[in-house]
Amino acid sequence: METLLPQMPEEQAHKPLAIVRLHKNAQLVLCCNTQASAWGIEPELSLSTALALCPDLLVLPRQLEQEQRHLQQLALVAYSFSPLVILYNDIGLWLEISGCHKLFKGYDTLLQDLEKRLRDQSITAINGIAQNPLAAQLLCQSSFQTQLPSSTAMQRNLLATDLTRLDTSHKQQQSFKQLGLNTLGDLFALPRSALSRRFDGQLMAIIQQLKSEKPFTATPFQPANIFHDVVQNPQGIFNKESLLFPMKGLLQRLCQYLTARQCHCLEIEWRFEPLIGEPQKMQMQLSGSQNNWSSLLTLSRLQLERLELPRSIEQISLYSEQFIEAPMGVFNLDLFGDQQSTQESCELIDRLNARLGIEALSQPILSEEYLPEQASTLGLPGVLSKSNIKDPSKAPQPLWLLTEPAPVQMRNQQLYWRQPLSIISGPERVCGNWWQSEQQRDYYLACDNKGARYWLFRETANQRWFVHGLFS
C-alpha cells in the first residue's frame, strides 16, 4: 500500500482503500488503510464482501514490480547506514551494522537515525537484531527497535522463538509436533547426531547458520551504475503544476541514489508519456553542483515552462547516467578564482540553462594555442580546460584583446595609431601553426604621450605592425 500511495492524488489517499490479490480465481483483500478498517474490512476478506461493507471502497490490485522497485529504493536508504546490504526474497533487507558504531557514535543512534529516515519517507518498518541474518529474521518484533539488545537477550529470545516461524516444510513441522518440540531451544537441546538422523540436510544447515557455525552467503546489494525510475498515473495528469508532485518524488529518490553512491549528477533526462501520442523528453545539463531535490525541482520547473506537453500524461520517468565522484571535481567557473562564489556561480548557470537553454550560455576556455587570439575561446559552461601549456613569459600582457588586430601606420619612422606611439620594451617572439603555415610575431609594449599602454606586434614575414590589446 505504501508503494502505491505516493502516486495517488491526495484526495483519494484519504478514502477507504484496499489492495487485493488473486487467490484461486478469487480476489482477496491483502491489506487496507485505517479508513477501510473502520468499515470492518480486514485482510483475507473477499472483495465482494468488502464492497458490500463499504460501497465507496477504492480497490487497487497489488503491483509486485513496483514493490520490488520500492525495495530497491529502501536498499539505497539502508546503504547510507551500512556498507553491506542484502535484499531478502523481495520482502525485506538485511543490514550488517557491526562496523558502523563509530561512525554513528553508537548502535542506538544508528537505529534511531534509520528509523527516522524510514518514518520521514512514510515507510512502516519492523526489524530484528541478532548476531547472524537468519536469527535476526526470526527475531523481528511488531515494531521498530531503536535500542540494541544485549548478547544474552538476543540468545534468550532466539531460544524462545516458536518453531512455526522456521522456513521448513509442512512435514517437518508435523515432526516437530510429534516430538513435542515447540521452540528453537527445544530443537537445540537435542544431540546433533539425533537431529541429523531425523531431519534432512536443509534443516541442519539452518541450525548451523542460526548458531553462527556456518557462514551466511548472499549477494550484497550494489547501487546500479545508472539511475532510472518511473511514476505511473493511470488517471492522467492534465497540467504542468500537477506534474511537480510526482517529479518531486522521483528527484528525492535520485538524491537518495546520489547520496548512496557519494556522487553528483551532470545530466538528467525527463520523459513524459501520454496515453495516446508520442512521448516528450526534457534533458537538463547540470554543472555538478546540485545534489538536493529542491534545487533540481526548481530547475526542472523552469525548463518545463518552455516545453509543450501532450494533453494528458500517464507516466513520468527520470533517467541519469553521467556522474562525478565528489563536488571537488566541479570546475571553478569564477573568472577571478573566488572559491566562495563557485557554488553560487554553478547554481546561477544551472538556472540560466534551465530557463534559456545551454546554447545561450558560454564561458572562456583556454586552448592549446600560442597565438593570443586563439589561446582562449568560448565554450559551454562547465567544460574543463585541458590545456597543458605553461607560459614561460614574464612580459606583461593585457587581459582584453581587440576583436581584430588593428593595423598601425608608420609616419616618418614613427608608429602611429590614432596618435604617435613609442616602444617601451620588447620584442617577445611568438610562433604558431608551424606545421601548417608558420606565423611569427614579435610583441612589444608601447605607450602614447598620455601614458596609455598598448600591446603591439610586428609580423616577421611582411614587417607590418598591429595593435592587439590595450592595458587599463
N, C-alpha and C positions, 0 to 999 in steps of 0.2 A: 504494500500500500504506500509506503514511504517512497518507493521508487516512482510511483505514478502521480502522487500528489503535487510535486513541484511543477508538473506540466499542465496542471488543471487550472482553469480560471478560479479566482479567489471565491467567487460566489458559489461555485459548485463544490469546492473543497469543504465547505461548512454544512453541506447537506448530508443526509444519511447515505452512506457509501459502503458497498460490499465488493470484495474481489472474489470471483468464482473460479472453480477449476472443474474439469471434466473427469468424472469417475464412473466407469462402466455405463457410458451413454447417459449419465445423469449429471446435471450441474449442481455442485455443492458449494456452499459458502466456505471460502478459505479463511478469510478474516474480514473484519468490519471496523468502522470507526465508532467512537463513543455515541454519536448521534444515532447510528443504526442500532447499537446495543440497547439504547433506551426504548426502542420499539420491540425488544425481545429477540432480536436477531443474534445468532451466535454461530461459531464455526461448525461445520458439518451439517448445517441445516440445508434442506433442499431449496433451490431457487424459487420454486413455485410457492413454498410455504413462506419464504422470506418476503416475496412480493404480496402475499395475502396479508401478512402482518403490517407491511409498510408499502403501500402502493407507489409512493414517491421515491422509493429506494433507487439510487443511482448504482447501476451494476456495470462493473468493468471486468474483462477477462484478465487472467494472470498473464504477464509478459515476462517469460523466463529470460529472453535475450536482454531485456532492459535490466532485469535483476542482476544478471551476470555483469553487465556493464557498470551497474551501480557498485557492485562488489569490487570491481577493478578500481573505481574511484575511491572507495574506502581504503583499499590497499595503498593508494598513493598517500592518503592521510596517515595511515599507520607507518608508512615508510619514513615519515618525518620524525617518528619516535623510536624506530628500531631499524638497524641495517639488515635484519633478517625477518622477512615477512613471507608467510606461506599461505596460499589460497587453499581452503579446506572444502573440497567437494561442492564448490559454488554456493555454499551456505554460510561460510564463516572464515575467519582469519586466525592464524597462529602468529604471535609475535614473540621473538626471543629478546627479552629485556635485561638479561643478566649483565650485559656490558654497558648499560646506559645509565646507571645510577649516578655516576659522577657528573655527567652532562646535565642531568635534570636535578641534581643535588638531592637525590633520594628517590626510592621507588614510589613512595606515596605521592610525591609531587608529579612524577611521570604519569601515574594512573589518573590523578586529578586533572592534569592538563589534557590527557587523552579523552577523558570523559567529557570535559568542557568542549573540546573541539567537536566531538560527535553530537553533543547536545545543540551546539550552535548551528549545525547542519540539519537539525530536526531528525536525527537518527536515534532510534531506540535500540540500545545495545546491552547485552549481558556478557559477562566474562567469567572465566575460571582461571585460577592461578595454581600452578604446580611446577614440579621440577622436570617434567617432560610433557610433550604435547598431548599425548593421549590422556594422561591423568588430568591435565588442565581442561580438556574437553569434558571429561566426566564430572569435574567439579564446578561446572558452570552453575551460577546462582540465578535467582529470579530477578536480581538487579545488578547494576554495575558496581563492582568492588573497587574502592579507591584507596584501600589500605592493604599492604602486603601481609598476608598471614605468616606466622612462624612456620619453620620446617616441621615442627611437631604437630601443629594444627593441620598442615597440609596432609601429613601422613595419616592422622586420625580421621580426617574427613574422607580420605581415599578409601580406607579400610571399611568405613561405614557406608560406602556407596552401594546402592542396590544393584544386583547383577542384571536386572532387566535393562539397565542402561548400556550394557555391553552390546556392541555391534556383532552379534552372533546369530546363528540360525535358530529357527523355532525348535528344532530337535535338541539342540544343546541347552536351550532354555528349559525344555522339559526335563532334561537330565539333571539340571541344577535343582529343580523342584523335587525330583525323586530322591536325590541325595541329601535333601534338607539344607542346600546351600542358598543363602539369601543375600549375603553381602560379599564384597571382594575380600574382606577379612576372613570369611569362611573359606573362600577358594584358596587364598594364600596359605592358610593353615595346613592344607593337605600336603603330603610329601610330593615332591616334583615327579618322582617315578610313578606314583599312583595317578597323577594328573595326565602324564604322557600316555598311560595305558588306556585311560577312559576317554580322552579328548584328542581332537586332531591337532595337526601342527599349527594351524592358524591361531587357535586359542592359546597355544603355548607361546607363539610369537607375541601375541597381545600381552600376555603376562610378563614376558621378558621386557617389553617396552614400558609397561606400567611400573616395573621395578627398576627401570633405567639400566637393565643388564644388556640391552641390545640397542645400538644406536638407531635413532629415528632418521630416516632418509626421505626427503621430499624435495621437489624442485622449488627453489626460492623465487619469490616474485621479483621481477625487474621491470622498471618503467620502460615502455616502448620508446623507440628512437623517434617516433613521430607522434603527434597528438591529433586525434580525430574523435569528435563527439557529436552526437545528434540529439535533437529535441523534436518530437513529433506532436502535432496538434491536429487531430482529425477534424475538429470543428472549424478549423481555418482561422487565420489571423488577417484582419481586413485593413489595418492601418499601421503606420510605422511606429507610433507610440506603443502599441500593444506588442510589437516585436522586442522592445527593450527588456521586458521581464525575462523571457526565455534566453535572450542574449546575455543577460547578466549572469544567469545560472551557468551557461557554457563558459563564460570568461572566468568565473570563480573556479570552475573545475580545471581550466587551463592554468590558472595561477597555482593551484594545488600541484599540478604536474610539474610546473617550473620550480616550485619550492622543493619538491622531492628530488628533482634532478640537479638542483642548485645551478640553474641557468636562466638566461633571459632569452626572449624570442626576438627575432629580427623581422618576421613577417607573419601575418595571419591572413587566412582566407575564409570569408563567409560565403555560404551557399544557401540561397533561398529557393525552395522548390514548391511550386503551386500544385494543386490537384490536377489541373489541366494547363498545359502550356510548357514553355521552356523555362528551366531554372535560371536564376540570375546570380552572378558571382560578384563579390566585392573583395578586392585584395588591398591590404594595408601594409605599407612599408614602415618599419619602425627603426628608431635609432639604437634600440637595445637598452635604453634607459628605463623602460617601463616594465614593471613586474607586479603591478597591482591592478585588480579588476576594475576599480572605479575609473582610473585614468584610461584604460583600454576601452571601457564602455563610452566614455566621453568622446574619444577619438572615433569610435565606431558610429556614434550618433551623428557626428559632424559629417562623416563621409556618406552616411545613409541619406542625408538630406539631398545629396546630389544624384542619388540613384533612383531610377524608375523601376518600380516593382510591379509584379502581377497583382491582380485584384485580391486574391486570397492565397496566403502562404500556409502550406500544410506541414512543411518540415524545414528546420533550420539546422545547418551543420557548421562546425568550426574546425579548421584544419591548420596545422602549423608543423613545419619540419626544419626551419632554419633557426638555430640557437647559438648563443655564445655561452661559454662556461661561467663567466662571472662578470659583474658590472665593470671591473677594472679593464676588461677588454674593449670597452667603448672608447672610440677615438675622441680626444679632446677637440671639440668643434669651436671653442672660443679662439678668436683670431690672435688675441694677445696673451693667451696661456693662463687665464684666470681659472684656477682649478675649482673655486667655489661656484662659479657660474656654469660649469659644464652640465650639471643636471638640469638647470633651468633652460639652457640652450637646447638640449636634446628634447625636452618636453615642448618647447616652442616649435621646433622643427616638426615634431610629430603632429601638433595641432594644425600648423600651416599645411602640412602634407595631406591631412585628412580633409581640410576644407578646400584647398586649391588644387591638389594633385601634385605628385612628386615632380612632374615636368615643369612646374612653376618655380622650383627651388634650385639653387646651385650654391657651391662653395669653392673657394680656391684650393687647388690641389697641386702639389709640387711634382714636376715631371723630370725625367732623366734627360734633360737637355741643357746645353751650355749657353745657347743664345738666350739672353734675358727675356725676350718676348715669348719664348717657347718654354721657359723654365717653370712657369705656372699657368695652369689652365683652370677652367671652370668645370666642375663635375657634380654628380649627385651628392646630396648631403650624406655624411656618414661614411663616405668612401675613404679608406685609409690610404695615405700616400705611401707608395712602395719605392720611392727614390732613395738610393744609397749614396748619392753624390754629396761629397763634403767639400764645400767651397773653401779653398786654402787662402783666398784673397782677403787681405786686411784693408783694402781700399774701400772708402765709403761708397754706398750705393743708395739711390733714392728708393723709398718704399713704393711710390707710384710712378708708372711709366706712361708716356704718351701712347694713345691708341695706335698711332703710326709714327715712326721716326720722322721728324721734320727736317727738311734739307736746310743746311747752313750755307750762307753765301760767303765768299771771300772777297773783301773790298780793300784794295791797297795793302795786301798781305795781312789783313785784319779779319778775324772771324766775325760774322755779323748775323744775328738772328733777333729781329725786332730792334736790337741795339748792339753796339760793339761788345764782344766777349773776349776775355783774357784767360789763357790757360793757367791753372794753379798747380796741377800735378798730373802725372801720367807719363807715358802710356801704360795701360794694362791690356795685354793681348788676350782675346777670346777667340777660340776656334770651334766651329760647329759643322756638322754634316760632312765630315771629311770623307766618309765612304760614298757619298753621292756627289755633291759639288761643294768643295771646301769653301767655307766662308771665314775670313779672318777680319777681325775688327780690333782696333786699338782705342781703348776707352780713356777719356780724360775728364778731369774735374775742372770746370771753368766758372767764371763769375762775371757780372757786369759791373758798371761803375757805381751801382747802389748796393753791391754786396750780395745780390741774389746768386745762388749756386745752381749750376746746370751740369748735367751728365751728357757728355758728347762722345761720339765715336767716329773714327775715320776708317773707311773701308780700304784695306791694303791693295785691293785689285784695281780700283779706279781713283783712289785718293779723294773720294768725296766725303764731306762732313755732314753729320746729322745730330740733332738734339734728340736724346732718347728718354730723358727723365728730368724732373725738377725736384730740387730739395725744398723742404719747408723753410 
